[in-house]
Amino acid sequence: MSTRALLLIDVQRSFEQRPYWTARDLAPFQRAVTELIEGFRSRGWPIVRVLHVEPEGAFALESGLVAPMLWMPDAHDVVFHKRVHNAFTDTDLDGWLRARSISRIAISGIRTEQCCETTARVASDLGYVVDFVTEATLTFPMQHPLSGKRYSVEELKERTELVLADRFARIRTVSDCLDVG
């Protein structure tokens, strides 16, 4: 039995309906996520799919878009639906992981600085060893509401790594994450 699992957070079709959606960084994200999935699957390590749900719109279950992006390999052990920013608070993810003696998780998914980062922080607080695989996360430029400054994808990812590193998570590449050592 493995003591590690992969969390695929919000890699769902709903995002393709958001006004900020862009496929600019999709190809490298897609390659990284696919490599993680294939690596975890080949090692027999569990894969957890987490999908975000909202009461209406593209994230509502009734929309039919709360489903993995069409390119995603159909490889997972369990699916959880969350209604908050992290994958733990309103799901039984913690119970599922602990029932399998999983103590180390790799985090990947969509919005690096939101649901992925928030999940990493909560997981760390719950006692998990967290591998944050930034290259297997996707986000979009943002504008500060007061100053108007626009933050690039690269700046958002760098900031996320800065605040997580050695406090809440270990920043890892896909190959680091798949190293069995």
N, C-alpha and C positions, 0 to 999 in steps of 0.2 A: 504494500500500500504506500502511496506517495504522501509525503508531508507537504507538498506544494501544489498550488492550483493557479490557473490563469483566469483572471476576470476580464471579460470583454464587456465594457460598459457603454451602453447606448449606441452601438454600431447598428443603427436602425434607419429605415427608409424615411421616417418622419423628418429627419434633418434636411433632406433634399427639398422639402417644401418651405423651409425658412428663408426669409428674404436675404439673409447674409450668406446662404449656402454658396460655396464655390468649390469646384473640383480641382482648383489650383494645386493643392498638396495631396490630392487623393491617391495618385499612383504610388508614391513612396509609402504612404500610410497603408495602403492595400497590401503592398509587398511585405511590409513589416508584420502586419497582423496575420497574414496568411502563413508566413514563416513561423511565427509564434504558435499558431494553431497546429500546424503540421508537426512542429517540434514537440509540443506538449502531447499531442495525440500519439506520436511514434514512441514516446517514453512511457505512455500509460498514465500520464499526469492528468488530473481532472480539469475540465474546461467549464467555466460558469458563464452563461450569457445573462446579462442584466439589461433590461429594456425599460426606458422611461415612459410613464403613462401620465397623461393629464386628462381633465374632465371633458375637454372639447378640442377641436382642431386636429391638426396632423398627428398629435401625440395621444389622441383618444383611441381606445381599442377599436371602436366602431369605424375609424378611418381606414382600417386595413393596412396602415403604414407602420404600426408598432410591430415591425417584423425586421429581421436582419436584412441588411443591404443585399442586393441581388448577387453580388460577387462573393459574399461570405461563404466559406466552406460550411457545410451542414455537420459540424462536429462540435457537440457539446454534451455535457452530462446532466445539466439542469438549467432551467430558465427561471429567473426571478423578475417580477415587475415591481418597479419602485416608483414612488410619487414624490420623492424628495431628492436632494442633490447627491446624497451618498447611497451606496448600495446596501447599507446595513440597517439603518434606522427603522424602516417600515417593511423589511423582508425577514425571512428566516435564514439569510445567508450565513450569519454567525453560527447558528445551530447546525446548519448543513456542514459547514467546514469543520467544526469541532467534533461532530459525530464521526468524521472521517480522519480525525487526528491531523488535520492540515494546519500547519503553523506558519507557512510561508506562502505569500501570494504575489503574483505578478499582475500589475495593473496596466491595461491598455484600453483605448476607446476614444469616444468623442466627448468632448470639450476638455482639453488638457487641464485648463485652469479652473474648471468648474467641477463637474461630476467626478472626473478622474482624480483631481487633487483632493477634493473633499473626501472621497472614498479612501484615499491613502492616509489622510489624517485620522479618520475614524478607525481604520484598520490598525494603525499604529497604537492608538489609544486603547484598543481592545487587546493588544499584546501580540499582534501578528508581525512577522518580519515582512517588510514590504519592498518589493522590487518595482520601481516605477520605470516603465519602459517608454521613455519620452518619444522615441522614434515611432512607436506604435500607438501614438495618440494624435488626434487631429483637433485643430481649433481654427478660429477665424479672427481676422483683425477686429479690434474693438476701439471705441472712442470714449475717452473719459467724459463723464457727464458735466463736469464743472469747467475743466481747463480746455476741453475740446481736443486735447492731444490724442492722436491716433497711435495705437500700439499694434505693431506687426505681429504676425504669428510667431516669428522668431523671438521677439521680445517677450511675448507671453510665455512661451515655452522656457526661455531662459529664467524668467522670474519664478516660474513654478519649480524648476530644478533648484534654484537658489533657496527657496523657503522650505522645500521638502528635504533636501540633502542632509544626511547625517542627523536629522531630527525626527522625521516621520518616515523616511524611506531611503533606500539606496538607489541612486540613479544608475540604470543599467541599459545596455544595448540589448538587442535581440540575442546576439550570440552569447553575451555574458549571461543572460537569463537562462539560456538553454544549456549552459555548461553544467554538468552534473556534479561538479566539485563543490 
